[in-house]
């Protein structure tokens, strides 16, 4: 599998990095920059925007991300996704200011453009 194979839009489901593992859903869009590095953009629960950059090798995608939270505080973290094929992945993530006893979890499936047009 190549980095070009994973470019696209994914529906995601996840659990936050906390004791209760509160659930969320949203979308992840993966694109490439001029150097074939990944550009990742998330929309979580319809309103939270996150972005990051990363790299893909041996079916693993690693992205350093950031977003602006409450009181304009900047949150940063890293996510690691394992791609099972060109359509699906699962992974884990951690933020610096979250509960370090836990990892966030996330899985995704590529959205088929043809289905959206019907």
Secondary structure, DSSP 8 states (H G I E B T S, - for coil): --GGGG-EEEEEEEE-SSTT--EEEEEEEEEE-TTS-EEEEEEETTTEEEEEEEEEETTEEEEEEEEE-GGG-EEEEEEEEEESSSSEEEEEEEETTS-TT--EEEEEEE--HHHHH-
